[in-house]
């Protein structure tokens, strides 16, 4: 029985493809983007998060931890990740719901049961299911099984991907995908390596391969001030995108720093603490540059 690691399932999503959708978030990503707004998506394994703003200092979690991983010094609560076994007993004991384990192993049948709850809404709105992450291609066998199950139910499928995978992986799933939401972050390979940890060569090649084979693709470009918002990168992106034969549109998505608090919950350092979101004027300028390449461009929220 194929199982996968999921960190969230959101119903009634309206920004992850056409119509009303259910978005299934896979846990684990091969990239390490400095601006990632989902720190809970990065690691492939389950993790404990602690919301300090919810903690009422009741100390109910202390006596129930058999490993003694939780400590309280009167000023702050801390958990030793080296000895915590993620048993979940402290989560059950927390009255304020300040503790949570992120990530759950699910079967195809369990995920499909969630997806099928809203088939009526998909039919009425032209929606369906979106597999996102993290990076769904990292669990390609689980993704393939879910895509096949959706096709048996005639559910529209979208895969939201960074494209960093072997072509063999993409080739195995592509015939079951109605639309790809494909991330394109930086055109310069050296800068891509610096800010994401990986080369963009397989990403660009896979994108070309999908487009040449007639797959519907919407390109998604996050706009990160000081990293990829310069005119040179935008023009290189436009030139590359306009050569793709089956590109439906380009979405430019302004950077936001709403994830800073999430990083605090995981005791992780945020890579861009000083970066501010791009202005509406700059987003409009970037959109205009891309439209000069005869691209259909949409500015995201």
C-alpha positions, -999 to 999 in steps of 0.1 A, spaced: 0 0 0 15 33 -11 16 60 15 28 96 14 37 124 38 11 152 37 13 184 59 -21 199 50 -52 196 29 -72 228 22 -107 227 8 -123 255 -12 -90 269 -25 -94 294 -53 -58 304 -61 -43 271 -70 -59 266 -105 -93 270 -121 -125 269 -101 -130 257 -65 -103 232 -56 -89 210 -29 -52 215 -24 -31 187 -11 2 198 3 31 172 1 58 175 27 94 177 16 112 199 -9 146 195 -27 150 233 -28 160 256 0 147 290 -12 156 319 10 121 333 7 101 301 13 68 309 30 61 273 41 89 262 64 66 233 74 69 220 38 107 218 37 116 186 56 103 153 45 97 140 80 72 149 107 80 179 129 69 196 161 59 232 161 53 254 192 32 286 191 46 306 220 18 332 217 -8 305 225 11 290 255 -7 298 288 23 285 309 2 258 325 31 234 323 8 204 315 32 192 289 61 188 312 51 157 333 37 138 304 69 138 283 85 105 290 117 115 273 121 147 293 125 167 261 105 197 273 119 223 297 106 255 312 130 281 327 102 305 339 106 326 308 103 303 279 93 268 270 117 248 249 118 213 233 149 193 227 145 180 192 174 155 197 154 135 222 118 142 212 102 112 196 72 130 183 49 107 202 23 134 204 14 130 241 23 166 248 1 178 220 -29 160 235 -20 175 269 -18 211 257 -50 229 267 -42 259 246 -33 240 214 1 256 214 18 224 203 13 206 170 29 178 150 31 188 113 30 160 88 9 128 87 14 97 67 -17 90 46 -28 63 21 -42 71 -13 -76 61 -1 -74 85 29 -65 114 6 -91 105 -20 -117 105 7 -109 141 15 -108 150 -22 -141 134 -31 -160 153 -5 -163 183 -28 -168 167 -62 -201 186 -66 -182 219 -61 -156 209 -87 -183 201 -112 -201 234 -107 -171 256 -108 -148 238 -132 -124 231 -103 -107 200 -90 -77 189 -70 -42 206 -69 -12 187 -56 13 212 -41 40 213 -15 67 213 -7 74 195 -39 49 167 -49 74 152 -74 96 143 -45 70 116 -37 63 108 -73 49 72 -68 24 85 -43 15 114 -66 11 91 -95 -13 68 -76 -34 99 -66 -35 113 -101 -47 79 -115 -73 77 -88 -85 112 -96 -87 104 -133 -109 74 -125 -133 98 -108 -130 124 -137 -115 150 -114 -95 178 -129 -59 176 -118 -32 203 -113 4 198 -102 21 228 -86 58 221 -90 93 237 -90 102 212 -117 134 200 -100 132 163 -108 145 138 -134 126 138 -167 118 102 -161 98 113 -130 78 139 -149 73 116 -178 57 91 -155 30 114 -142 24 140 -170 -3 122 -189 -25 123 -158 -21 161 -153 -45 186 -168 -25 217 -158 10 224 -145 16 254 -122 53 257 -128 76 278 -107 104 298 -124 125 317 -99 158 328 -116 173 325 -150 209 327 -141 221 293 -129 248 306 -105 222 329 -87 197 301 -87 221 279 -69 229 306 -44 193 314 -35 177 279 -39 205 255 -33 201 237 -67 208 243 -104 180 255 -127 192 234 -156 168 205 -150 140 229 -142 143 247 -175 148 216 -195 118 199 -179 97 230 -186 107 229 -223 100 192 -225 65 196 -211 56 225 -233 69 208 -264 47 178 -257 16 200 -256 9 202 -218 -10 232 -205 13 253 -183 9 284 -162 42 299 -152 45 313 -117 73 338 -109 78 350 -73 91 385 -73 118 389 -46 133 424 -44 170 424 -48 171 388 -59 151 383 -91 133 416 -97 160 433 -119 151 441 -155 177 417 -168 163 387 -151 127 397 -160 137 401 -197 155 367 -197 124 352 -181 102 368 -208 124 356 -236 124 321 -223 87 320 -216 76 333 -250 94 304 -267 73 279 -249 46 267 -273 19 257 -247 22 284 -221 -12 297 -210 -1 326 -189 25 340 -165 16 349 -129 39 372 -111 36 368 -73 48 396 -50 70 385 -21 55 388 13 70 383 48 40 367 65 60 335 71 84 351 96 63 339 126 61 304 111 99 302 112 99 312 149 76 282 156 101 259 141 131 277 157 145 282 122 163 313 109 145 332 82 167 339 52 154 374 42 145 393 74 152 427 59 134 424 25 102 443 20 75 434 -5 77 450 -39 56 481 -45 25 479 -67 43 503 -91 72 479 -95 49 449 -100 31 469 -127 65 477 -144 75 440 -143 42 430 -158 46 455 -186 81 442 -194 68 407 -197 38 418 -218 63 432 -243 71 395 -251 34 390 -261 28 371 -228 -5 370 -209 5 383 -175 -14 384 -143 -3 400 -110 -11 378 -80 -21 389 -46 
